[in-house]
Amino acid sequence: MTIKAINFKKINSLRNESDREVKGMIITLALFAAAMIIGSGTLKNTSDYIGDYSDIFNSYIIMRSDEKIYTVFFNSVSVNLFFILLINFAGLSCVGIPLTVFIILIKGLGFGFFSGFLFSEFSMSGIGYYLITVLPGAVISNTAILLACNNSAFMSADILAVTLSKKQPDENIVKNYLKKSTLITAICIIASIIDSVLAKAFEFMFVF
């Protein structure tokens, strides 16, 4: 009869890894939220250009209305996968952390500015359009991208640690990273499907 001993080192390693990811995700969300607040606040300083923004937004709405659902999906998924590709590239580099932080800030600024513009310029119509057609897909895609950024930052840090001989190389780290990236990519595709379906299903409700 044999009794398997519990490897407490592995348990502690898993706990430390989990704690690291949770803390990293908190920082990631804080950066994204701060960028959103700044993005929505920039409308006050760019009020002279609000007419130009309205023209761009109207062109965007007309384009999405005229396109077929598969074209809307393709455009949406292309943007999401572009960010995922950049994030994965950053994660496999030992100096990728600045790029992931930059992507978090860009996504937050853009999302905050867009939502603030809809609220301030179109009142209830803008709020309705945002809640029904923009928010559901955006929540899923932005969550996936933030998770990807979090994983990428730690992967980049691990590669840097190996490069500086402060950590032993482990092939499982890369395998787990690629598995997570595959799952996140699938989530982004689902988000694009939701975005395209909602955009075409409820486009008749909004006239700007």
C-alpha positions in Angstrom: 0.0 0.0 0.0 1.4 3.4 -1.0 0.3 6.8 0.1 0.9 9.7 -2.2 2.4 12.7 -0.4 1.0 16.1 -1.0 3.5 18.4 -2.7 3.1 21.6 -0.7 5.6 23.4 -2.9 3.3 22.9 -5.9 0.3 24.1 -3.9 2.1 27.2 -2.8 3.2 27.8 -6.4 -0.3 27.6 -7.6 -1.5 29.9 -4.8 1.2 32.5 -5.6 0.4 32.3 -9.3 -3.3 32.8 -8.7 -2.6 35.7 -6.3 -0.4 37.3 -8.9 -3.0 37.1 -11.6 -5.7 38.5 -9.4 -3.6 41.5 -8.3 -2.6 42.0 -11.9 -6.2 42.0 -13.1 -7.1 44.5 -10.4 -4.4 46.9 -11.7 -5.5 46.2 -15.3 -9.1 47.1 -14.5 -8.0 50.2 -12.6 -6.0 51.4 -15.6 -8.9 50.7 -17.9 -11.4 52.5 -15.7 -9.1 55.5 -15.3 -8.6 55.7 -19.0 -12.4 55.5 -19.5 -12.9 58.4 -17.1 -10.3 60.5 -18.9 -11.7 59.6 -22.3 -15.2 60.7 -21.4 -13.8 63.8 -19.8 -12.0 64.9 -23.0 -15.3 65.9 -24.5 -15.2 69.1 -22.4 -11.9 70.1 -23.9 -12.9 69.2 -27.5 -16.3 70.7 -27.6 -15.3 72.8 -30.6 -14.9 69.6 -32.7 -18.2 68.0 -31.6 -19.8 68.6 -35.0 -16.9 66.7 -36.6 -17.5 63.8 -34.2 -21.2 63.8 -35.0 -20.4 63.6 -38.7 -18.0 60.7 -38.2 -20.5 58.9 -36.0 -23.4 59.4 -38.5 -21.1 58.0 -41.2 -20.4 55.0 -39.0 -24.1 54.4 -38.3 -25.0 54.6 -42.0 -22.1 52.3 -43.0 -23.2 49.7 -40.5 -26.8 50.0 -41.6 -26.0 49.5 -45.2 -23.6 46.5 -44.6 -24.7 42.9 -44.4 -24.5 41.2 -41.1 -21.5 39.1 -42.1 -19.6 42.3 -43.1 -20.4 43.9 -39.7 -19.1 40.7 -38.1 -16.0 40.7 -40.2 -15.2 44.3 -39.3 -15.8 43.7 -35.6 -13.8 40.5 -35.4 -10.9 42.1 -37.4 -10.5 44.9 -34.8 -10.7 42.5 -31.9 -8.2 40.0 -33.4 -5.9 42.8 -34.3 -5.6 43.8 -30.6 -5.3 40.1 -29.6 -2.4 39.7 -32.1 -0.6 42.7 -30.7 -1.1 41.5 -27.2 0.2 38.0 -27.9 3.2 39.5 -29.7 3.9 41.6 -26.6 3.5 38.6 -24.3 6.1 36.6 -26.2 8.6 39.5 -25.9 10.7 40.3 -22.9 9.9 44.0 -23.3 6.2 43.6 -24.0 4.7 45.1 -20.8 4.7 48.8 -22.1 2.8 47.7 -25.2 0.1 45.9 -23.1 -0.3 49.0 -20.8 -0.6 51.2 -23.9 -3.3 48.9 -25.4 -5.2 49.0 -22.1 -5.1 52.8 -22.0 -6.1 53.1 -25.7 -9.1 50.8 -25.3 -10.2 52.6 -22.1 -9.8 56.1 -23.7 -11.7 55.0 -26.9 -14.5 53.3 -25.0 -14.9 56.2 -22.6 -14.9 58.8 -25.3 -17.4 56.9 -27.4 -19.8 56.3 -24.5 -19.5 59.9 -23.2 -20.1 61.2 -26.7 -23.3 59.2 -27.1 -24.6 60.3 -23.7 -23.9 64.0 -24.2 -24.8 64.4 -27.8 -27.8 62.2 -28.3 -29.3 62.0 -24.9 -31.8 59.1 -24.5 -31.3 57.9 -28.1 -27.6 57.7 -27.4 -28.1 55.9 -24.1 -30.5 53.4 -25.7 -28.1 52.7 -28.6 -25.2 52.3 -26.2 -27.1 49.9 -23.9 -28.7 47.8 -26.5 -26.2 47.5 -29.4 -22.8 48.6 -28.0 -22.5 47.5 -24.4 -23.2 43.7 -24.5 -20.6 42.9 -27.1 -18.2 45.6 -25.8 -18.3 44.2 -22.2 -17.3 40.7 -23.5 -14.6 41.8 -25.9 -13.1 44.3 -23.5 -13.1 41.7 -20.8 -11.3 39.3 -23.1 -8.8 41.9 -24.1 -8.1 42.9 -20.5 -7.5 39.3 -19.6 -5.2 38.9 -22.6 -3.3 42.0 -21.5 -3.0 40.7 -17.9 -1.7 37.3 -19.2 0.6 39.0 -21.7 2.2 41.2 -19.0 3.0 38.3 -16.8 4.3 36.2 -19.7 6.5 39.0 -20.7 7.8 39.4 -17.2 8.5 35.6 -17.0 10.4 35.7 -20.2 12.4 38.7 -19.0 13.2 36.8 -15.7 14.4 33.8 -17.7 16.5 36.1 -19.9 18.1 37.6 -16.8 18.7 34.1 -15.4 16.4 34.9 -12.4 14.0 32.1 -13.2 14.3 28.6 -14.7 12.7 28.1 -18.1 9.5 26.1 -18.1 7.8 25.0 -21.4 4.5 24.6 -19.6 4.3 28.4 -19.1 4.3 28.9 -22.9 1.8 26.1 -23.4 -0.6 27.5 -20.8 -0.2 31.0 -22.3 -1.1 29.8 -25.7 -4.1 27.8 -24.4 -5.4 30.9 -22.6 -4.8 33.0 -25.8 -6.9 30.5 -27.8 -9.7 30.7 -25.3 -9.6 34.5 -25.3 -9.6 34.6 -29.1 -12.8 32.4 -29.1 -14.4 34.8 -26.6 -13.6 37.7 -28.9 -15.2 35.9 -31.8 -18.3 35.4 -29.7 -18.3 39.1 -28.8 -18.2 40.0 -32.5 -21.1 37.7 -33.3 -23.2 39.4 -30.5 -22.1 42.8 -31.7 -23.1 42.2 -35.3 -26.4 40.5 -34.4 -27.5 43.3 -32.1 -26.4 46.0 -34.5 -28.5 44.6 -37.3 -31.5 43.5 -35.1 -32.0 46.9 -33.5 -30.8 49.4 -36.1 -34.4 50.3 -37.0 -34.9 51.7 -33.5 -32.4 54.5 -33.7 -32.2 57.5 -36.0 -29.5 60.0 -35.3 
